[in-house]
Amino acid sequence: MEEKKIKQLLETIFTSEIQNLQFYPKGLTNENWLFSVDHIWYLLRYPTFPINDYHQEYNVIMKLQDAHLDVETIYFDYKTGIKITKYIDYLTEFKDEKRNSKIEEVAVLMKQLHQLQIQTDVFFDPLSKLEQYQKKVKHPLYSFEHVQDLCQKIQQYSQTGILCHNDWVSGNILFSNTRNYLIDYEYAADNDPLSDIMSFLTENNIESPAMRSRFYHTYFGTFPDTQTMNRLNHWEQFHNMLWCWWAMMMYEEKKETVYLEIAEMKYTAYQKARFLFP
């Protein structure tokens, strides 16, 4: 969106002068703009490919406002998905954070969310998401065969649950010297907590058994039993399949090679997980 139109939009929200407006190069399905008002810095999210239920995202943010997981939201339009948050400088996302304890810190952050035991009565419904993405793809680059049994298991797992984030990409996990943040609740809804664990591990390409063991021991307090591991393995296959379809959809919409790369990476990971845990 043009800078002039962004400024006009902000002038309908703030009464004071908009200053230092600049494009902020983060996000795949949103434009982000950094600006200041009365010497306070803010970040505007402007959806460019709205495919989510922003009313649900708003409800989740309201339920979490006292949990101190997210950055502070000061404006939200649940019809358009336009959101303004306080901007916090000197944050590092997961993939760029250097401290050795970051895997355990994410496990603690996730456990904090899940231990709230919040229910929104809106389920993530991963199979519906899968179908949504599949319908938008006219020319699939990859095929997924023999997935009926996997989808049946996932449907069973996801029918009951608690509030999960459902999108643990690196850019949604932010570190600072004083506290850590979990941001962007566009996909947040009730789901199986084990889905969140595999969302984090698969989205951040954490395949090392040692790294996964460290995460599991922090989150569970011990290494998971066989039944839990089987369930995690099913979620691993499904997440890779789901986001491969998402990437194919986004490539057809935007024609940007980054989505081709994501689709290939997710398909390769799906095949590997399926080979290890058929």
Phi, psi and chi 1 to 4 in degrees:
 res  aa     phi    psi   chi1   chi2   chi3   chi4
   1 MET       -  145.1 -167.4  171.8 -178.2      -
   2 GLU   -66.1  145.5  -64.1  178.2    4.0      -
   3 GLU   -57.4  -38.5 -178.8  177.3  -32.4      -
   4 LYS   -60.4  -42.7 -179.6  179.9  178.2 -179.8
   5 LYS   -71.0  -35.2  -68.8 -176.3  177.8  179.6
   6 ILE   -62.4  -43.5  -69.3  -67.9      -      -
   7 LYS   -64.2  -40.6 -172.8  171.7 -176.7 -179.9
   8 GLN   -62.7  -39.3  -70.8  173.0  -16.3      -
   9 LEU   -61.8  -47.7  168.7   64.8      -      -
  10 LEU   -63.8  -31.5  -68.2  172.9      -      -
  11 GLU   -70.2  -17.2  -72.3  172.0  -16.2      -
  12 THR   -83.2  -12.4   67.2      -      -      -
  13 ILE  -102.9  -41.4  -59.8  170.8      -      -
  14 PHE  -105.7  144.9  -66.9   88.6      -      -
  15 THR   -90.0  -26.2   55.0      -      -      -
  16 SER   -85.5  167.4  -61.5      -      -      -
  17 GLU   -66.4  137.4 -177.4 -177.4   -0.1      -
  18 ILE   -83.7  125.9  -52.6  -60.4      -      -
  19 GLN  -128.4  158.3  -62.3  179.5  -40.2      -
  20 ASN    56.1   34.1  -56.0  -55.5      -      -
  21 LEU   -67.8  127.5  179.5   62.2      -      -
  22 GLN  -152.9  146.9   54.4 -166.1  -79.9      -
  23 PHE   -67.8  137.4 -178.7   72.6      -      -
  24 TYR  -115.2  108.1 -170.6   73.9      -      -
  25 PRO   -77.4   69.3   30.3  -35.0      -      -
  26 LYS  -134.5  149.6  -65.9  -75.8 -175.4  178.7
  27 GLY    96.4  147.4      -      -      -      -
  28 LEU  -103.7  -37.9  -69.3  174.6      -      -
  29 THR  -109.2    8.0   58.3      -      -      -
  30 ASN  -135.2  151.9  -56.8  -60.6      -      -
  31 GLU   -93.3  141.5  -82.3 -171.8   12.8      -
  32 ASN  -123.4  136.7  -68.1  -78.2      -      -
  33 TRP  -129.4  133.3  -67.2   81.3      -      -
  34 LEU  -101.1  139.4 -170.5   63.0      -      -
  35 PHE  -159.6  169.7   64.1   97.8      -      -
  36 SER  -130.2  151.3   65.3      -      -      -
  37 VAL  -139.5  123.2  176.3      -      -      -
  38 ASP    52.6   41.8  -64.1  -29.6      -      -
  39 HIS    68.8   14.3  -53.9  -68.1      -      -
  40 ILE  -110.7  133.1  -60.7  174.8      -      -
  41 TRP   -93.3  141.3  -74.5   88.4      -      -
  42 TYR  -134.5  163.0  -59.7   93.6      -      -
  43 LEU  -126.4  125.8 -167.8   65.0      -      -
  44 LEU   -99.7  130.1  166.2   72.8      -      -
  45 ARG  -104.8  124.0  179.0 -168.6   74.6 -174.2
  46 TYR  -121.3  106.5 -172.7   89.2      -      -
  47 PRO   -63.3  130.9  -23.1   35.2      -      -
  48 THR  -105.1  -12.4   56.2      -      -      -
  49 PHE  -144.7   71.4 -168.3   65.2      -      -
  50 PRO   -70.9  113.4   24.2  -30.9      -      -
  51 ILE  -130.6    8.1   57.7  173.9      -      -
  52 ASN  -114.1  166.9  -61.3  -53.9      -      -
  53 ASP   -90.2   96.8 -178.8   -4.8      -      -
  54 TYR   -73.4  -22.3  -65.5  113.2      -      -
  55 HIS   -64.5  -40.9 -167.9  -82.1      -      -
  56 GLN   -64.5  -42.3  165.8   67.3   -0.2      -
  57 GLU   -60.3  -42.7 -177.2 -174.4    5.0      -
  58 TYR   -60.4  -44.6  173.8   77.6      -      -
  59 ASN   -60.9  -41.2  -72.7  -21.6      -      -
  60 VAL   -63.9  -45.3  168.3      -      -      -
  61 ILE   -59.6  -40.2  -71.0  172.3      -      -
  62 MET   -64.7  -39.7  -69.2  -60.6  100.1      -
  63 LYS   -69.7  -25.2  -73.1  179.1  179.5  -67.7
  64 LEU  -101.0    2.7  -69.2  176.6      -      -
  65 GLN   -63.6  -23.7   59.7 -176.5  -17.9      -
  66 ASP   -98.3    2.2  -64.7  -33.6      -      -
  67 ALA   -89.0  -13.9      -      -      -      -
  68 HIS    58.5   44.3  -55.0  -65.1      -      -
  69 LEU  -103.0  -37.6  -67.6  169.5      -      -
  70 ASP   -99.6  166.5 -163.4    2.8      -      -
  71 VAL   -75.1  163.3  -64.0      -      -      -
  72 GLU   -75.3  126.4 -178.1 -177.7   -5.2      -
  73 THR   -92.8  129.3  -62.3      -      -      -
  74 ILE  -114.2  -10.3   62.4  115.2      -      -
  75 TYR  -154.7  137.6  176.2   85.8      -      -
  76 PHE  -151.1  125.2 -163.9  109.1      -      -
  77 ASP  -108.3  103.7 -176.7  -19.0      -      -
  78 TYR   -75.5   -4.9   58.1   75.5      -      -
  79 LYS   -81.9  -36.3  -66.9 -179.0 -179.7  178.5
  80 THR  -108.2  -19.2   62.6      -      -      -
  81 GLY    84.9    3.8      -      -      -      -
  82 ILE   -68.7  128.4  -66.9  171.0      -      -
  83 LYS  -137.2  141.1 -179.1  175.1   71.8  167.7
  84 ILE  -124.4  128.6  -61.5  173.4      -      -
  85 THR  -124.9  159.7   58.8      -      -      -
  86 LYS   -63.2  141.7  -72.9  -79.5 -173.5   69.7
  87 TYR   -95.6  128.8  175.8   72.3      -      -
  88 ILE  -113.7  118.8  -58.1  173.5      -      -
  89 ASP   -80.7  165.6 -153.5   -6.0      -      -
  90 TYR    61.8   40.5  -54.8  110.9      -      -
  91 LEU  -101.5  146.2  -68.8  178.2      -      -
  92 THR  -121.8  130.5  -53.0      -      -      -
  93 GLU   -80.2  165.8   66.1  176.2   76.6      -
  94 PHE   -51.8  -49.1  177.1   79.5      -      -
  95 LYS   -66.2  -22.6   69.0  179.4  177.0   62.5
  96 ASP   -99.0  -10.5  -62.7  -37.4      -      -
  97 GLU   -70.7  134.0  178.7   56.4   49.4      -
  98 LYS   -95.8  -19.8  -57.7  -59.0 -177.1 -174.7
  99 ARG   -69.6  142.0   56.9 -164.2 -174.6 -148.0
 100 ASN   -66.3  -23.7 -174.7   56.2      -      -
 101 SER   -85.0    6.3   62.3      -      -      -
 102 LYS   -64.4  -31.4   68.1  178.2 -175.8  178.1
 103 ILE   -65.6  -40.7 -168.5   81.1      -      -
 104 GLU   -69.9  -35.3  -74.3   83.8    4.1      -
 105 GLU   -66.4  -35.6  -68.3 -177.4   52.1      -
 106 VAL   -67.5  -40.5  175.7      -      -      -
 107 ALA   -59.7  -40.5      -      -      -      -
 108 VAL   -65.3  -43.4  168.9      -      -      -
 109 LEU   -60.9  -44.2 -163.9   62.8      -      -
 110 MET   -66.1  -42.0 -174.0 -178.3  -64.0      -
 111 LYS   -62.6  -37.8 -166.9  171.1 -177.5  177.1
 112 GLN   -60.2  -43.3  -72.1  175.1  -20.2      -
 113 LEU   -63.3  -48.4  172.7   63.7      -      -
 114 HIS   -69.3  -34.0  -66.3  164.3      -      -
 115 GLN   -70.2  -13.0  -75.3 -176.5  -26.9      -
 116 LEU   -66.3  -23.4  -65.8  172.1      -      -
 117 GLN    53.9   40.1  -67.8  -70.2  -53.1      -
 118 ILE   -80.9  139.9  -67.6  173.6      -      -
 119 GLN  -124.8  131.9  -69.4 -176.2  -50.1      -
 120 THR  -104.3   -8.2   67.2      -      -      -
 121 ASP    65.5   16.2  -63.7  -34.7      -      -
 122 VAL  -121.3  117.5  174.6      -      -      -
 123 PHE   -92.1  145.0  -69.0   98.7      -      -
 124 PHE   -60.1  -36.0  179.7   63.4      -      -
 125 ASP    50.4   71.2 -167.2   -1.4      -      -
 126 PRO   -60.2  -31.6   20.5  -31.6      -      -
 127 LEU   -68.4  -34.9  -63.4 -177.3      -      -
 128 SER   -65.8  -40.1  176.3      -      -      -
 129 LYS   -61.4  -44.5  -71.3  -74.0 -176.7 -175.8
 130 LEU   -58.9  -47.1  176.9   63.1      -      -
 131 GLU   -63.3  -39.8 -176.0  178.7    1.3      -
 132 GLN   -58.8  -45.5  176.4 -172.9   -0.3      -
 133 TYR   -70.3  -41.5  -58.3  154.2      -      -
 134 GLN   -60.5  -40.2  -72.0  173.4  -33.5      -
 135 LYS   -65.6  -26.9  -75.2 -178.2  176.4  179.6
 136 LYS   -86.2  -12.1  -69.7  179.7  179.2  -71.4
 137 VAL   -92.8  115.1  176.7      -      -      -
 138 LYS   -85.9  -31.6  -64.8 -174.2  174.7   72.1
 139 HIS  -132.7   83.6  -54.3  -72.1      -      -
 140 PRO   -60.4  139.4  -19.7   31.3      -      -
 141 LEU   -89.0  -21.5  -58.9  172.5      -      -
 142 TYR  -136.5  153.2  -57.1  100.2      -      -
 143 SER  -117.8  147.2   61.3      -      -      -
 144 PHE  -123.2  113.5  -64.8   85.2      -      -
 145 GLU  -109.9  156.8  -59.5  175.1  -10.9      -
 146 HIS    58.8   45.4  -47.3  -63.5      -      -
 147 VAL  -108.8    3.8  -63.3      -      -      -
 148 GLN   -61.1  -44.8 -177.0  175.9   -2.7      -
 149 ASP   -63.9  -41.0 -176.3   56.1      -      -
 150 LEU   -60.8  -45.9  173.6   63.1      -      -
 151 CYS   -65.1  -34.4  -70.9      -      -      -
 152 GLN   -65.1  -41.4  -73.3  175.7  -14.0      -
 153 LYS   -64.3  -44.6  -71.1 -175.5  173.0   69.6
 154 ILE   -63.3  -40.3  -66.2  -58.2      -      -
 155 GLN   -61.1  -40.9 -176.3  177.4   34.6      -
 156 GLN   -65.7  -44.2  176.9 -174.6   -6.5      -
 157 TYR   -64.2  -38.1  -60.4  156.0      -      -
 158 SER   -89.1   -2.1   60.4      -      -      -
 159 GLN   -71.5  -25.2  -76.8  179.7  -20.0      -
 160 THR  -128.7  150.0   59.1      -      -      -
 161 GLY   172.0 -166.9      -      -      -      -
 162 ILE  -128.8  175.0   54.4  174.0      -      -
 163 LEU   -59.8  123.6  176.8   63.0      -      -
 164 CYS  -124.1  156.0  -67.3      -      -      -
 165 HIS   -77.4  -44.2 -174.0  -85.7      -      -
 166 ASN    72.0    9.5  -60.7  -47.6      -      -
 167 ASP  -154.2   68.9 -170.2   23.4      -      -
 168 TRP   -88.1   50.7  -71.4   79.2      -      -
 169 VAL   -72.8  161.1  -64.0      -      -      -
 170 SER   -55.6  -41.7  175.8      -      -      -
 171 GLY   -69.6  -11.8      -      -      -      -
 172 ASN   -94.0   -2.8  -70.2  -20.1      -      -
 173 ILE  -117.3  109.4  -51.6  163.5      -      -
 174 LEU  -119.4  138.5  -57.2  177.0      -      -
 175 PHE  -113.6  146.0  -63.8   82.2      -      -
 176 SER  -139.9  179.0   76.8      -      -      -
 177 ASN   -74.5  -18.4  -69.2  -29.6      -      -
 178 THR  -108.5  -31.7   55.8      -      -      -
 179 ARG  -163.7  168.8   56.3  166.7  -71.8 -162.1
 180 ASN  -112.9  156.8  -59.4  -31.7      -      -
 181 TYR  -129.6  144.7  -63.3   85.7      -      -
 182 LEU  -117.4  116.1  176.5   62.2      -      -
 183 ILE  -117.8  172.7   66.7  169.1      -      -
 184 ASP    61.6   93.0  -72.7   -9.6      -      -
 185 TYR  -105.0   36.9  -68.9   80.5      -      -
 186 GLU   -63.0  -33.3  -68.0  176.7   87.0      -
 187 TYR  -104.7    4.2  -66.0   94.5      -      -
 188 ALA   -66.6  133.4      -      -      -      -
 189 ALA  -171.8  173.7      -      -      -      -
 190 ASP   -68.8  136.2  -61.0   -8.6      -      -
 191 ASN  -164.9  172.3 -163.8    5.8      -      -
 192 ASP   -67.9  123.2  178.3    3.4      -      -
 193 PRO   -56.2  -28.3  -24.2   33.6      -      -
 194 LEU   -65.3  -24.3  -61.1 -172.2      -      -
 195 SER   -65.0  -40.1  173.5      -      -      -
 196 ASP   -61.6  -41.0 -104.5    4.1      -      -
 197 ILE   -59.6  -46.6  -67.9  175.6      -      -
 198 MET   -74.7  -26.0  -92.1  -53.7  153.8      -
 199 SER   -59.8  -45.8  172.4      -      -      -
 200 PHE   -65.6  -49.4  167.3   65.7      -      -
 201 LEU   -65.8  -40.0  -64.9  175.6      -      -
 202 THR   -78.0  -41.2   58.1      -      -      -
 203 GLU   -65.4  -25.8  -72.3  -61.3  -37.1      -
 204 ASN  -107.3   14.0  -64.6  -76.8      -      -
 205 ASN    53.8   42.3  -55.4  -45.5      -      -
 206 ILE   -91.9   96.6  -60.4  171.9      -      -
 207 GLU  -106.9  -15.2  -62.6 -177.9  -16.7      -
 208 SER   -61.1  122.9  161.7      -      -      -
 209 PRO   -56.5  -35.7  -25.4   35.0      -      -
 210 ALA   -67.1  -41.9      -      -      -      -
 211 MET   -67.3  -40.8  -67.4  -70.2  -76.0      -
 212 ARG   -65.0  -39.2  -71.3 -169.6  172.5 -162.9
 213 SER   -62.7  -39.8  179.6      -      -      -
 214 ARG   -62.2  -42.6  -73.6  170.1   56.4 -172.7
 215 PHE   -63.0  -48.8 -176.7   92.1      -      -
 216 TYR   -59.5  -43.7  -66.2  150.5      -      -
 217 HIS   -65.2  -33.6  -84.4   85.7      -      -
 218 THR   -74.1  -42.4  -57.9      -      -      -
 219 TYR   -74.1  -49.4 -179.1   90.2      -      -
 220 PHE   -89.9  -22.5  -66.4  108.8      -      -
 221 GLY    87.0   -4.0      -      -      -      -
 222 THR  -163.5  177.2 -175.3      -      -      -
 223 PHE   -80.8  138.1 -165.2   81.3      -      -
 224 PRO   -60.6  149.1  -20.1   31.2      -      -
 225 ASP   -75.1  175.4   58.2   27.9      -      -
 226 THR   -60.8  -41.8  -58.9      -      -      -
 227 GLN   -62.4  -43.3 -177.5  178.5    3.8      -
 228 THR   -66.3  -40.4  -58.5      -      -      -
 229 MET   -63.5  -40.8  -76.3  -58.2  -58.9      -
 230 ASN   -60.4  -42.2  -74.4  -23.3      -      -
 231 ARG   -65.2  -41.7 -166.3  157.8  170.4  160.1
 232 LEU   -61.5  -39.3  -75.4  166.0      -      -
 233 ASN   -64.4  -39.0  -66.3  -23.8      -      -
 234 HIS   -63.9  -41.8  -64.5  147.2      -      -
 235 TRP   -65.1  -35.2  -84.5  115.5      -      -
 236 GLU   -61.8  -46.6 -179.3  168.5   13.6      -
 237 GLN   -60.9  -45.0  -67.6  179.3   49.9      -
 238 PHE   -66.6  -43.5 -175.1   84.1      -      -
 239 HIS   -58.9  -44.0  -85.5  -62.5      -      -
 240 ASN   -64.3  -38.4  -73.6  -40.9      -      -
 241 MET   -67.0  -46.0  176.9  173.4   64.2      -
 242 LEU   -57.6  -49.2  177.0   68.9      -      -
 243 TRP   -79.7  -15.9  -62.0  116.4      -      -
 244 CYS   -67.8  -44.8 -179.5      -      -      -
 245 TRP   -63.2  -40.4  -80.6  102.8      -      -
 246 TRP   -60.0  -44.8  172.9   84.5      -      -
 247 ALA   -65.4  -38.7      -      -      -      -
 248 MET   -63.8  -40.5  -71.3 -170.0  -71.7      -
 249 MET   -61.2  -46.8  174.3 -171.0   70.9      -
 250 MET   -66.5  -34.1  -66.1  -58.9  -63.7      -
 251 TYR   -65.3  -43.5  176.0   70.0      -      -
 252 GLU   -64.6  -32.4  -71.0 -167.1    0.4      -
 253 GLU   -76.7  -43.4  174.7   69.5   21.7      -
 254 LYS  -109.5  -17.9  -67.3  178.7  170.7  -71.5
 255 LYS    59.2   33.1  -54.8  -59.0 -178.1 -173.4
 256 GLU  -104.2  134.5  -64.5  175.3    4.6      -
 257 THR   -65.7  -21.3   55.6      -      -      -
 258 VAL   -57.7  -32.9   62.0      -      -      -
 259 TYR   -75.5  -30.8  -61.4  109.4      -      -
 260 LEU   -62.9  -42.5  -80.4  178.8      -      -
 261 GLU   -64.6  -41.1  -65.2  167.2    2.4      -
 262 ILE   -64.9  -44.1  -66.6  172.2      -      -
 263 ALA   -60.6  -44.1      -      -      -      -
 264 GLU   -64.1  -43.9 -179.1 -179.6    9.3      -
 265 MET   -62.5  -43.1  178.7  177.3   63.8      -
 266 LYS   -69.6  -37.4  -68.5  -60.6  177.1 -176.0
 267 TYR   -67.1  -42.0 -173.7   72.9      -      -
 268 THR   -60.9  -43.1  -59.2      -      -      -
 269 ALA   -66.5  -37.1      -      -      -      -
 270 TYR   -62.0  -46.7  165.7   81.0      -      -
 271 GLN   -62.0  -39.8  -66.3  -75.7   52.8      -
 272 LYS   -66.0  -45.3 -178.2  177.0  179.9  179.7
 273 ALA   -65.5  -37.9      -      -      -      -
 274 ARG   -67.9  -36.0 -177.8  172.8  173.1   80.0
 275 PHE   -67.8  -40.4  174.2   76.5      -      -
 276 LEU   -74.4  -35.8  -67.2  174.0      -      -
 277 PHE  -133.5   73.9  -50.5  106.4      -      -
 278 PRO   -66.4      -   25.0  -32.5      -      -
